[in-house]
Amino acid sequence: MFSRDRKIKILQKFASKLYSLQSEGRVQKVQPIMGAKVPILKFVDTATRVECDLSVENWDGLSKSWVIRFITSIDERFMKLSFLIKAWAKAHDINSPKDQTLNSISIILLVAFHLQTRDPPILPPFSAILEDGEDLASVRNSVRNFQNYGRRNSETLGELFVSFLIMLASVEDLWQKGLCASPYLGKWTSKTWDNKIAIMSVEDFMDQTQNVARTVGKLEVKRIYNRIHLTIEDLGLFMKVKIDGLQLKESIFGGPEISWARNLVYHQSMMGRRVVEGVSSTQRQGSTLGRPGWTQGTQSLGGGASTSSWGGASGAAFTDNHNRSSQEMQPATNPEEEGPEEEGFINLLMMTAKFIAILGNSSNTHGPPSR
């Protein structure tokens, strides 16, 4: 095992070579980040535009990467939605741990968590996958038992993209009370880190003592949520015909350099029609929609490393599945959270239909470039 100083010296040598390649135009944005917990060297390959992170002896990172890669084989929506959300975060400049916003592992685990907490779930809790061991051979064998786990859930990427934003928006004020997303358990928990409440809490699925979102800062979380709300507002502007389809696409995913991300949203040929057909039933159930309705109290918030869960196995996932009956859908228990906000979320679901329909005009359905 190399010492930290030795790893940094090795990365500095690579940086020197990469700076030379950058002057030749072969790579871009060479950026050593030596003060991170795991020192890394970032750069972008000019030809493919693939972003690269170079580290030395980061066995923990390699192991997690392989485990996540195995898990993506359970349902292709995991990988594609991860690409979508990362592209959205990049376009809005909130995917940079050095700037105290979300790192990539936080984004991927939040996407996994969202898929775990859909109804029906699309991914199993990671604890079930890791039950027979965390070594790669055990994980690969375990994943085979969960193939097509999410087949009962027919939600499209477009629906999942919007419901992901809704999920985050619905818990904005709850992080400060100890809310923690646990992909390991596949549900929300209440948790502190060294007796402190984090700005955002996303539990490391291979080491539950670690918060992978620990780099998020107090001011930066406001910027993250500003971006979430702006995206939701842009959907509203589109519905009011104040921006056109192209402006909507660019406001959400940026310029043409990541147009593959936009194409992922509508790659399923029948998606637009199915969402439109679902809007009428959503309207009928409108009075039951709002922020998440917790099925358990929050009296345990703020103390210890509590693992008390909120909302059962489906956690705080927003109950926007229009195939469920109104009797099954639970309203928010706090009366102050009902009323105008309910209408806002209903309108957002209605926006989804037209949002996906306008994206569906494109013919590119090949998805993201290989990475």
C-alpha positions as YAML, in Angstrom:
chain: A
units: angstrom
residues:
- id: 1
  name: MET
  ca: [0.00, 0.00, 0.00]
- id: 2
  name: PHE
  ca: [1.32, 3.42, -0.96]
- id: 3
  name: SER
  ca: [1.26, 6.26, 1.52]
- id: 4
  name: ARG
  ca: [-0.87, 9.32, 0.75]
- id: 5
  name: ASP
  ca: [2.23, 11.36, -0.11]
- id: 6
  name: ARG
  ca: [3.41, 8.65, -2.50]
- id: 7
  name: LYS
  ca: [0.01, 8.58, -4.24]
- id: 8
  name: ILE
  ca: [0.08, 12.35, -4.66]
- id: 9
  name: LYS
  ca: [3.57, 12.25, -6.16]
- id: 10
  name: ILE
  ca: [2.46, 9.60, -8.67]
- id: 11
  name: LEU
  ca: [-0.57, 11.68, -9.64]
- id: 12
  name: GLN
  ca: [1.62, 14.77, -10.04]
- id: 13
  name: LYS
  ca: [3.74, 12.87, -12.56]
- id: 14
  name: PHE
  ca: [0.63, 11.90, -14.49]
- id: 15
  name: ALA
  ca: [-0.57, 15.52, -14.29]
- id: 16
  name: SER
  ca: [2.67, 16.71, -15.87]
- id: 17
  name: LYS
  ca: [2.14, 14.33, -18.81]
- id: 18
  name: LEU
  ca: [-1.53, 15.29, -19.14]
- id: 19
  name: TYR
  ca: [-0.69, 19.00, -19.21]
- id: 20
  name: SER
  ca: [1.60, 18.22, -22.14]
- id: 21
  name: LEU
  ca: [-1.22, 16.33, -23.90]
- id: 22
  name: GLN
  ca: [-3.56, 19.23, -23.13]
- id: 23
  name: SER
  ca: [-1.26, 21.64, -24.96]
- id: 24
  name: GLU
  ca: [-1.56, 19.32, -27.98]
- id: 25
  name: GLY
  ca: [-5.36, 19.37, -27.73]
- id: 26
  name: ARG
  ca: [-5.67, 15.67, -26.92]
- id: 27
  name: VAL
  ca: [-7.16, 16.17, -23.47]
- id: 28
  name: GLN
  ca: [-8.94, 19.06, -21.74]
- id: 29
  name: LYS
  ca: [-9.70, 20.42, -18.27]
- id: 30
  name: VAL
  ca: [-6.77, 18.75, -16.50]
- id: 31
  name: GLN
  ca: [-7.41, 19.31, -12.80]
- id: 32
  name: PRO
  ca: [-5.46, 17.73, -9.91]
- id: 33
  name: ILE
  ca: [-7.51, 17.52, -6.69]
- id: 34
  name: MET
  ca: [-4.96, 16.47, -4.12]
- id: 35
  name: GLY
  ca: [-6.81, 17.70, -1.03]
- id: 36
  name: ALA
  ca: [-9.70, 15.24, -1.43]
- id: 37
  name: LYS
  ca: [-10.12, 12.25, 0.86]
- id: 38
  name: VAL
  ca: [-9.01, 10.20, -2.13]
- id: 39
  name: PRO
  ca: [-6.58, 12.31, -4.22]
- id: 40
  name: ILE
  ca: [-7.63, 12.31, -7.87]
- id: 41
  name: LEU
  ca: [-6.61, 13.76, -11.21]
- id: 42
  name: LYS
  ca: [-9.51, 14.84, -13.43]
- id: 43
  name: PHE
  ca: [-9.38, 15.36, -17.18]
- id: 44
  name: VAL
  ca: [-11.59, 15.08, -20.27]
- id: 45
  name: ASP
  ca: [-10.65, 13.12, -23.38]
- id: 46
  name: THR
  ca: [-11.04, 15.53, -26.29]
- id: 47
  name: ALA
  ca: [-12.04, 12.95, -28.92]
- id: 48
  name: THR
  ca: [-14.78, 11.21, -26.92]
- id: 49
  name: ARG
  ca: [-15.58, 13.93, -24.34]
- id: 50
  name: VAL
  ca: [-15.46, 11.23, -21.70]
- id: 51
  name: GLU
  ca: [-14.68, 12.63, -18.25]
- id: 52
  name: CYS
  ca: [-11.96, 10.70, -16.45]
- id: 53
  name: ASP
  ca: [-10.92, 10.51, -12.79]
- id: 54
  name: LEU
  ca: [-7.49, 9.01, -12.16]
- id: 55
  name: SER
  ca: [-6.59, 7.75, -8.69]
- id: 56
  name: VAL
  ca: [-3.95, 5.46, -7.19]
- id: 57
  name: GLU
  ca: [-4.79, 2.28, -5.24]
- id: 58
  name: ASN
  ca: [-8.39, 3.31, -4.70]
- id: 59
  name: TRP
  ca: [-9.53, -0.27, -4.11]
- id: 60
  name: ASP
  ca: [-12.68, 0.86, -2.31]
- id: 61
  name: GLY
  ca: [-13.73, 2.94, -5.29]
- id: 62
  name: LEU
  ca: [-12.98, 0.13, -7.74]
- id: 63
  name: SER
  ca: [-14.99, -2.33, -5.69]
- id: 64
  name: LYS
  ca: [-18.01, -0.01, -5.52]
- id: 65
  name: SER
  ca: [-17.80, 0.66, -9.24]
- id: 66
  name: TRP
  ca: [-17.89, -3.05, -10.05]
- id: 67
  name: VAL
  ca: [-20.75, -3.71, -7.64]
- id: 68
  name: ILE
  ca: [-22.79, -0.89, -9.18]
- id: 69
  name: ARG
  ca: [-21.97, -2.16, -12.65]
- id: 70
  name: PHE
  ca: [-23.32, -5.60, -11.72]
- id: 71
  name: ILE
  ca: [-26.47, -4.05, -10.24]
- id: 72
  name: THR
  ca: [-27.18, -2.08, -13.43]
- id: 73
  name: SER
  ca: [-27.83, -5.44, -15.13]
- id: 74
  name: ILE
  ca: [-30.96, -5.90, -12.98]
- id: 75
  name: ASP
  ca: [-32.83, -3.14, -14.82]
- id: 76
  name: GLU
  ca: [-31.50, -0.98, -17.64]
- id: 77
  name: ARG
  ca: [-33.38, 2.05, -16.30]
- id: 78
  name: PHE
  ca: [-30.84, 2.32, -13.45]
- id: 79
  name: MET
  ca: [-27.90, 3.07, -15.74]
- id: 80
  name: LYS
  ca: [-29.90, 5.27, -18.12]
- id: 81
  name: LEU
  ca: [-31.53, 7.32, -15.37]
- id: 82
  name: SER
  ca: [-28.12, 7.74, -13.73]
- id: 83
  name: PHE
  ca: [-26.77, 9.15, -17.01]
- id: 84
  name: LEU
  ca: [-29.78, 11.47, -17.27]
- id: 85
  name: ILE
  ca: [-29.55, 12.85, -13.74]
- id: 86
  name: LYS
  ca: [-25.78, 13.25, -13.97]
- id: 87
  name: ALA
  ca: [-26.17, 15.11, -17.29]
- id: 88
  name: TRP
  ca: [-28.81, 17.35, -15.71]
- id: 89
  name: ALA
  ca: [-26.58, 18.00, -12.67]
- id: 90
  name: LYS
  ca: [-23.60, 18.76, -14.90]
- id: 91
  name: ALA
  ca: [-25.64, 21.16, -17.01]
- id: 92
  name: HIS
  ca: [-26.67, 23.01, -13.83]
- id: 93
  name: ASP
  ca: [-23.17, 22.97, -12.30]
- id: 94
  name: ILE
  ca: [-24.14, 20.96, -9.21]
- id: 95
  name: ASN
  ca: [-21.97, 17.87, -9.81]
- id: 96
  name: SER
  ca: [-18.67, 18.96, -8.29]
- id: 97
  name: PRO
  ca: [-17.52, 17.81, -4.84]
- id: 98
  name: LYS
  ca: [-14.65, 20.32, -4.90]
- id: 99
  name: ASP
  ca: [-17.31, 23.04, -5.12]
- id: 100
  name: GLN
  ca: [-19.28, 21.38, -2.31]
- id: 101
  name: THR
  ca: [-22.10, 20.15, -4.50]
- id: 102
  name: LEU
  ca: [-23.05, 16.55, -5.35]
- id: 103
  name: ASN
  ca: [-20.38, 14.03, -6.25]
- id: 104
  name: SER
  ca: [-21.13, 11.32, -8.79]
- id: 105
  name: ILE
  ca: [-21.53, 8.48, -6.28]
- id: 106
  name: SER
  ca: [-24.17, 10.53, -4.44]
- id: 107
  name: ILE
  ca: [-26.10, 11.02, -7.66]
- id: 108
  name: ILE
  ca: [-25.90, 7.33, -8.58]
- id: 109
  name: LEU
  ca: [-26.98, 6.18, -5.12]
- id: 110
  name: LEU
  ca: [-29.85, 8.70, -5.02]
- id: 111
  name: VAL
  ca: [-31.01, 7.33, -8.38]
- id: 112
  name: ALA
  ca: [-30.75, 3.76, -7.05]
- id: 113
  name: PHE
  ca: [-32.64, 4.80, -3.93]
- id: 114
  name: HIS
  ca: [-35.38, 6.39, -6.04]
- id: 115
  name: LEU
  ca: [-35.78, 3.16, -7.98]
- id: 116
  name: GLN
  ca: [-35.86, 1.15, -4.76]
- id: 117
  name: THR
  ca: [-38.67, 3.31, -3.36]
- id: 118
  name: ARG
  ca: [-40.99, 3.29, -6.35]
- id: 119
  name: ASP
  ca: [-44.23, 1.34, -6.11]
- id: 120
  name: PRO
  ca: [-43.68, -1.35, -7.23]
- id: 121
  name: PRO
  ca: [-39.90, -1.14, -6.67]
- id: 122
  name: ILE
  ca: [-37.53, -1.35, -9.61]
- id: 123
  name: LEU
  ca: [-34.39, -2.27, -7.63]
- id: 124
  name: PRO
  ca: [-34.09, -4.32, -4.41]
- id: 125
  name: PRO
  ca: [-32.39, -2.99, -1.27]
- id: 126
  name: PHE
  ca: [-28.64, -3.39, -1.66]
- id: 127
  name: SER
  ca: [-28.59, -5.33, 1.61]
- id: 128
  name: ALA
  ca: [-30.43, -8.17, -0.17]
- id: 129
  name: ILE
  ca: [-27.88, -8.16, -2.99]
- id: 130
  name: LEU
  ca: [-24.93, -8.14, -0.57]
- id: 131
  name: GLU
  ca: [-26.42, -10.73, 1.77]
- id: 132
  name: ASP
  ca: [-24.04, -13.51, 0.65]
- id: 133
  name: GLY
  ca: [-20.95, -11.29, 0.71]
- id: 134
  name: GLU
  ca: [-19.48, -8.09, -0.71]
- id: 135
  name: ASP
  ca: [-16.75, -9.74, -2.77]
- id: 136
  name: LEU
  ca: [-17.28, -9.38, -6.49]
- id: 137
  name: ALA
  ca: [-17.91, -13.06, -7.18]
- id: 138
  name: SER
  ca: [-20.65, -13.21, -4.55]
- id: 139
  name: VAL
  ca: [-22.26, -10.01, -5.79]
- id: 140
  name: ARG
  ca: [-22.25, -11.20, -9.40]
- id: 141
  name: ASN
  ca: [-23.93, -14.47, -8.41]
- id: 142
  name: SER
  ca: [-26.43, -12.68, -6.19]
- id: 143
  name: VAL
  ca: [-27.44, -10.23, -8.91]
- id: 144
  name: ARG
  ca: [-28.57, -13.14, -11.09]
- id: 145
  name: ASN
  ca: [-31.34, -13.83, -8.58]
- id: 146
  name: PHE
  ca: [-32.77, -10.35, -9.11]
- id: 147
  name: GLN
  ca: [-32.91, -10.20, -12.90]
- id: 148
  name: ASN
  ca: [-36.09, -8.42, -14.06]
- id: 149
  name: TYR
  ca: [-36.85, -7.52, -10.45]
- id: 150
  name: GLY
  ca: [-38.64, -4.36, -11.55]
- id: 151
  name: ARG
  ca: [-40.72, -5.88, -14.35]
- id: 152
  name: ARG
  ca: [-44.01, -5.08, -12.53]
- id: 153
  name: ASN
  ca: [-43.12, -1.38, -12.68]
- id: 154
  name: SER
  ca: [-43.76, 0.03, -16.15]
- id: 155
  name: GLU
  ca: [-42.65, 3.62, -15.45]
- id: 156
  name: THR
  ca: [-40.69, 5.18, -18.26]
- id: 157
  name: LEU
  ca: [-37.45, 7.13, -18.02]
- id: 158
  name: GLY
  ca: [-39.37, 10.36, -18.53]
- id: 159
  name: GLU
  ca: [-41.66, 9.63, -15.61]
- id: 160
  name: LEU
  ca: [-38.78, 8.52, -13.43]
- id: 161
  name: PHE
  ca: [-36.76, 11.63, -14.27]
- id: 162
  name: VAL
  ca: [-39.57, 13.94, -13.18]
- id: 163
  name: SER
  ca: [-40.52, 11.87, -10.12]
- id: 164
  name: PHE
  ca: [-36.85, 11.93, -9.05]
- id: 165
  name: LEU
  ca: [-36.97, 15.74, -8.96]
- id: 166
  name: ILE
  ca: [-40.28, 15.58, -7.11]
- id: 167
  name: MET
  ca: [-38.78, 13.21, -4.54]
- id: 168
  name: LEU
  ca: [-35.89, 15.58, -3.82]
- id: 169
  name: ALA
  ca: [-38.14, 18.65, -3.74]
- id: 170
  name: SER
  ca: [-40.52, 16.96, -1.31]
- id: 171
  name: VAL
  ca: [-37.81, 16.38, 1.32]
- id: 172
  name: GLU
  ca: [-35.95, 19.69, 1.02]
- id: 173
  name: ASP
  ca: [-36.72, 20.75, 4.61]
- id: 174
  name: LEU
  ca: [-36.19, 17.31, 6.12]
- id: 175
  name: TRP
  ca: [-32.44, 16.83, 5.64]
- id: 176
  name: GLN
  ca: [-31.83, 19.26, 8.50]
- id: 177
  name: LYS
  ca: [-33.95, 17.03, 10.75]
- id: 178
  name: GLY
  ca: [-31.75, 13.99, 10.16]
- id: 179
  name: LEU
  ca: [-33.32, 12.48, 7.06]
- id: 180
  name: CYS
  ca: [-31.02, 9.95, 5.40]
- id: 181
  name: ALA
  ca: [-31.45, 8.02, 2.14]
- id: 182
  name: SER
  ca: [-30.25, 4.45, 2.68]
- id: 183
  name: PRO
  ca: [-29.76, 2.44, -0.54]
- id: 184
  name: TYR
  ca: [-28.50, -0.38, 1.69]
- id: 185
  name: LEU
  ca: [-31.89, -0.68, 3.39]
- id: 186
  name: GLY
  ca: [-33.87, 0.68, 0.47]
- id: 187
  name: LYS
  ca: [-35.77, 3.18, 2.63]
- id: 188
  name: TRP
  ca: [-35.48, 6.52, 4.41]
- id: 189
  name: THR
  ca: [-33.91, 6.49, 7.85]
- id: 190
  name: SER
  ca: [-33.09, 9.00, 10.56]
- id: 191
  name: LYS
  ca: [-29.34, 9.25, 11.09]
- id: 192
  name: THR
  ca: [-26.56, 11.44, 12.44]
- id: 193
  name: TRP
  ca: [-22.85, 11.36, 11.62]
- id: 194
  name: ASP
  ca: [-20.50, 11.73, 14.60]
- id: 195
  name: ASN
  ca: [-23.52, 13.08, 16.51]
- id: 196
  name: LYS
  ca: [-24.05, 15.76, 13.88]
- id: 197
  name: ILE
  ca: [-26.77, 16.18, 11.27]
- id: 198
  name: ALA
  ca: [-25.38, 16.48, 7.75]
- id: 199
  name: ILE
  ca: [-26.52, 18.99, 5.15]
- id: 200
  name: MET
  ca: [-27.55, 16.03, 3.01]
- id: 201
  name: SER
  ca: [-27.29, 12.38, 4.00]
- id: 202
  name: VAL
  ca: [-26.85, 9.52, 1.53]
- id: 203
  name: GLU
  ca: [-25.59, 6.37, 3.22]
- id: 204
  name: ASP
  ca: [-22.67, 4.46, 1.69]
- id: 205
  name: PHE
  ca: [-24.10, 1.04, 0.83]
- id: 206
  name: MET
  ca: [-20.80, -0.74, 1.57]
- id: 207
  name: ASP
  ca: [-19.90, 1.21, 4.71]
- id: 208
  name: GLN
  ca: [-22.97, 2.47, 6.52]
- id: 209
  name: THR
  ca: [-20.83, 4.67, 8.79]
- id: 210
  name: GLN
  ca: [-20.04, 6.92, 5.82]
- id: 211
  name: ASN
  ca: [-22.12, 9.66, 4.20]
- id: 212
  name: VAL
  ca: [-21.25, 9.89, 0.51]
- id: 213
  name: ALA
  ca: [-22.91, 13.33, 0.32]
- id: 214
  name: ARG
  ca: [-20.71, 14.75, 3.08]
- id: 215
  name: THR
  ca: [-19.10, 17.27, 0.73]
- id: 216
  name: VAL
  ca: [-22.36, 19.18, 0.19]
- id: 217
  name: GLY
  ca: [-22.13, 22.60, 1.85]
- id: 218
  name: LYS
  ca: [-24.79, 24.69, 3.60]
- id: 219
  name: LEU
  ca: [-24.86, 27.35, 0.88]
- id: 220
  name: GLU
  ca: [-24.39, 24.84, -1.91]
- id: 221
  name: VAL
  ca: [-27.44, 22.77, -0.94]
- id: 222
  name: LYS
  ca: [-29.49, 25.92, -1.56]
- id: 223
  name: ARG
  ca: [-27.97, 26.12, -5.02]
- id: 224
  name: ILE
  ca: [-28.82, 22.46, -5.64]
- id: 225
  name: TYR
  ca: [-32.43, 23.07, -4.67]
- id: 226
  name: ASN
  ca: [-32.53, 26.27, -6.65]
- id: 227
  name: ARG
  ca: [-31.65, 24.20, -9.72]
- id: 228
  name: ILE
  ca: [-34.31, 21.61, -8.87]
- id: 229
  name: HIS
  ca: [-36.99, 24.27, -8.52]
- id: 230
  name: LEU
  ca: [-35.86, 26.07, -11.68]
- id: 231
  name: THR
  ca: [-36.21, 22.85, -13.65]
- id: 232
  name: ILE
  ca: [-39.71, 22.37, -12.27]
- id: 233
  name: GLU
  ca: [-40.53, 26.00, -13.06]
- id: 234
  name: ASP
  ca: [-39.29, 25.55, -16.64]
- id: 235
  name: LEU
  ca: [-41.78, 22.73, -17.06]
- id: 236
  name: GLY
  ca: [-44.46, 25.16, -15.89]
- id: 237
  name: LEU
  ca: [-43.31, 27.84, -18.35]
- id: 238
  name: PHE
  ca: [-43.49, 25.32, -21.14]
- id: 239
  name: MET
  ca: [-47.04, 24.41, -20.18]
- id: 240
  name: LYS
  ca: [-47.96, 28.10, -20.30]
- id: 241
  name: VAL
  ca: [-46.35, 28.34, -23.77]
- id: 242
  name: LYS
  ca: [-43.81, 30.87, -22.48]
- id: 243
  name: ILE
  ca: [-40.88, 28.75, -23.70]
- id: 244
  name: ASP
  ca: [-40.77, 26.33, -26.62]
- id: 245
  name: GLY
  ca: [-39.63, 22.73, -26.74]
- id: 246
  name: LEU
  ca: [-36.05, 23.52, -27.72]
- id: 247
  name: GLN
  ca: [-35.72, 26.03, -24.88]
- id: 248
  name: LEU
  ca: [-37.11, 23.44, -22.47]
- id: 249
  name: LYS
  ca: [-34.60, 20.83, -23.60]
- id: 250
  name: GLU
  ca: [-31.66, 23.21, -23.31]
- id: 251
  name: SER
  ca: [-32.79, 24.57, -19.94]
- id: 252
  name: ILE
  ca: [-32.84, 21.05, -18.52]
- id: 253
  name: PHE
  ca: [-29.88, 19.36, -20.22]
- id: 254
  name: GLY
  ca: [-27.81, 22.18, -21.66]
- id: 255
  name: GLY
  ca: [-26.46, 22.45, -25.18]
- id: 256
  name: PRO
  ca: [-26.19, 19.93, -28.01]
- id: 257
  name: GLU
  ca: [-23.05, 18.31, -26.61]
- id: 258
  name: ILE
  ca: [-25.22, 16.18, -24.34]
- id: 259
  name: SER
  ca: [-28.19, 15.71, -26.63]
- id: 260
  name: TRP
  ca: [-27.85, 11.95, -26.08]
- id: 261
  name: ALA
  ca: [-29.14, 12.55, -22.55]
- id: 262
  name: ARG
  ca: [-32.27, 14.23, -23.83]
- id: 263
  name: ASN
  ca: [-32.85, 11.34, -26.21]
- id: 264
  name: LEU
  ca: [-32.80, 8.86, -23.33]
- id: 265
  name: VAL
  ca: [-35.94, 10.45, -21.93]
- id: 266
  name: TYR
  ca: [-38.13, 9.35, -24.78]
- id: 267
  name: HIS
  ca: [-36.41, 6.29, -26.24]
- id: 268
  name: GLN
  ca: [-39.48, 4.16, -25.53]
- id: 269
  name: SER
  ca: [-41.80, 4.59, -28.49]
- id: 270
  name: MET
  ca: [-45.13, 4.48, -26.62]
- id: 271
  name: MET
  ca: [-44.05, 6.55, -23.64]
- id: 272
  name: GLY
  ca: [-45.63, 9.85, -24.59]
- id: 273
  name: ARG
  ca: [-49.02, 8.33, -25.30]
- id: 274
  name: ARG
  ca: [-49.08, 6.34, -22.07]
- id: 275
  name: VAL
  ca: [-48.25, 9.37, -19.92]
- id: 276
  name: VAL
  ca: [-50.91, 11.48, -21.62]
- id: 277
  name: GLU
  ca: [-53.51, 8.77, -21.02]
- id: 278
  name: GLY
  ca: [-52.53, 8.71, -17.34]
- id: 279
  name: VAL
  ca: [-53.09, 12.42, -16.76]
- id: 280
  name: SER
  ca: [-56.86, 12.17, -16.49]
- id: 281
  name: SER
  ca: [-56.68, 9.58, -13.71]
- id: 282
  name: THR
  ca: [-54.09, 11.72, -11.94]
- id: 283
  name: GLN
  ca: [-56.48, 14.64, -12.02]
- id: 284
  name: ARG
  ca: [-59.23, 12.54, -10.45]
- id: 285
  name: GLN
  ca: [-56.92, 11.66, -7.56]
- id: 286
  name: GLY
  ca: [-55.61, 15.20, -7.19]
- id: 287
  name: SER
  ca: [-56.87, 15.83, -3.67]
- id: 288
  name: THR
  ca: [-54.67, 13.07, -2.27]
- id: 289
  name: LEU
  ca: [-51.42, 14.37, -3.70]
- id: 290
  name: GLY
  ca: [-48.94, 16.52, -1.84]
- id: 291
  name: ARG
  ca: [-45.65, 16.12, -0.08]
- id: 292
  name: PRO
  ca: [-44.86, 12.61, 1.18]
- id: 293
  name: GLY
  ca: [-47.20, 11.28, 3.83]
- id: 294
  name: TRP
  ca: [-45.08, 9.68, 6.54]
- id: 295
  name: THR
  ca: [-46.58, 6.56, 8.04]
- id: 296
  name: GLN
  ca: [-44.39, 6.87, 11.13]
- id: 297
  name: GLY
  ca: [-43.57, 9.77, 13.40]
- id: 298
  name: THR
  ca: [-40.34, 11.72, 13.35]
- id: 299
  name: GLN
  ca: [-39.77, 11.96, 17.07]
- id: 300
  name: SER
  ca: [-36.46, 10.15, 16.76]
- id: 301
  name: LEU
  ca: [-34.95, 12.81, 14.53]
- id: 302
  name: GLY
  ca: [-31.75, 14.47, 15.54]
- id: 303
  name: GLY
  ca: [-30.33, 11.96, 17.97]
- id: 304
  name: GLY
  ca: [-27.73, 9.21, 17.70]
- id: 305
  name: ALA
  ca: [-27.23, 6.96, 14.69]
- id: 306
  name: SER
  ca: [-30.86, 6.03, 14.66]
- id: 307
  name: THR
  ca: [-32.08, 3.71, 11.92]
- id: 308
  name: SER
  ca: [-35.78, 4.30, 12.45]
- id: 309
  name: SER
  ca: [-37.47, 4.39, 9.08]
- id: 310
  name: TRP
  ca: [-40.03, 6.71, 7.56]
- id: 311
  name: GLY
  ca: [-42.79, 5.64, 5.28]
- id: 312
  name: GLY
  ca: [-42.16, 1.90, 5.37]
- id: 313
  name: ALA
  ca: [-40.40, 0.02, 2.60]
- id: 314
  name: SER
  ca: [-41.28, 2.60, -0.01]
- id: 315
  name: GLY
  ca: [-39.76, 5.40, 2.04]
- id: 316
  name: ALA
  ca: [-40.58, 8.96, 1.13]
- id: 317
  name: ALA
  ca: [-41.14, 8.28, -2.54]
- id: 318
  name: PHE
  ca: [-43.76, 10.61, -3.89]
- id: 319
  name: THR
  ca: [-46.98, 8.75, -4.48]
- id: 320
  name: ASP
  ca: [-47.53, 9.77, -8.07]
- id: 321
  name: ASN
  ca: [-48.31, 6.37, -9.54]
- id: 322
  name: HIS
  ca: [-51.62, 7.07, -11.24]
- id: 323
  name: ASN
  ca: [-52.46, 3.38, -11.43]
- id: 324
  name: ARG
  ca: [-53.03, 3.25, -7.67]
- id: 325
  name: SER
  ca: [-56.45, 3.92, -6.23]
- id: 326
  name: SER
  ca: [-57.08, 7.01, -4.15]
- id: 327
  name: GLN
  ca: [-57.74, 4.83, -1.11]
- id: 328
  name: GLU
  ca: [-54.15, 3.57, -1.25]
- id: 329
  name: MET
  ca: [-52.59, 7.01, -1.50]
- id: 330
  name: GLN
  ca: [-51.82, 8.73, 1.77]
- id: 331
  name: PRO
  ca: [-51.91, 12.55, 2.06]
- id: 332
  name: ALA
  ca: [-49.38, 14.54, 4.06]
- id: 333
  name: THR
  ca: [-50.15, 14.42, 7.76]
- id: 334
  name: ASN
  ca: [-49.25, 18.05, 8.33]
- id: 335
  name: PRO
  ca: [-52.24, 20.22, 7.29]
- id: 336
  name: GLU
  ca: [-49.91, 23.14, 6.63]
- id: 337
  name: GLU
  ca: [-48.38, 21.13, 3.80]
- id: 338
  name: GLU
  ca: [-51.69, 20.68, 1.96]
- id: 339
  name: GLY
  ca: [-53.56, 23.05, -0.32]
- id: 340
  name: PRO
  ca: [-51.68, 25.09, -2.95]
- id: 341
  name: GLU
  ca: [-48.66, 22.80, -2.91]
- id: 342
  name: GLU
  ca: [-50.89, 19.86, -3.82]
- id: 343
  name: GLU
  ca: [-52.06, 21.69, -6.91]
- id: 344
  name: GLY
  ca: [-48.45, 22.46, -7.80]
- id: 345
  name: PHE
  ca: [-47.47, 18.81, -7.75]
- id: 346
  name: ILE
  ca: [-50.59, 17.81, -9.69]
- id: 347
  name: ASN
  ca: [-49.75, 20.41, -12.32]
- id: 348
  name: LEU
  ca: [-46.19, 19.08, -12.44]
- id: 349
  name: LEU
  ca: [-47.47, 15.61, -13.20]
- id: 350
  name: MET
  ca: [-49.62, 17.07, -15.96]
- id: 351
  name: MET
  ca: [-46.58, 18.90, -17.27]
- id: 352
  name: THR
  ca: [-44.75, 15.59, -17.52]
- id: 353
  name: ALA
  ca: [-47.11, 14.43, -20.22]
- id: 354
  name: LYS
  ca: [-46.47, 17.37, -22.50]
- id: 355
  name: PHE
  ca: [-42.77, 17.47, -21.59]
- id: 356
  name: ILE
  ca: [-42.30, 13.90, -22.78]
- id: 357
  name: ALA
  ca: [-44.52, 14.44, -25.81]
- id: 358
  name: ILE
  ca: [-42.38, 17.37, -27.03]
- id: 359
  name: LEU
  ca: [-39.17, 15.43, -26.47]
- id: 360
  name: GLY
  ca: [-40.67, 12.58, -28.45]
- id: 361
  name: ASN
  ca: [-40.39, 14.56, -31.67]
- id: 362
  name: SER
  ca: [-36.72, 13.61, -32.03]
- id: 363
  name: SER
  ca: [-35.69, 10.50, -33.93]
- id: 364
  name: ASN
  ca: [-32.44, 9.70, -32.11]
- id: 365
  name: THR
  ca: [-33.05, 6.68, -29.89]
- id: 366
  name: HIS
  ca: [-29.57, 5.29, -29.55]
- id: 367
  name: GLY
  ca: [-28.97, 6.45, -25.98]
- id: 368
  name: PRO
  ca: [-25.69, 7.66, -24.52]
- id: 369
  name: PRO
  ca: [-22.27, 7.08, -25.96]
- id: 370
  name: SER
  ca: [-20.43, 4.09, -24.53]
- id: 371
  name: ARG
  ca: [-18.25, 4.89, -21.57]
...
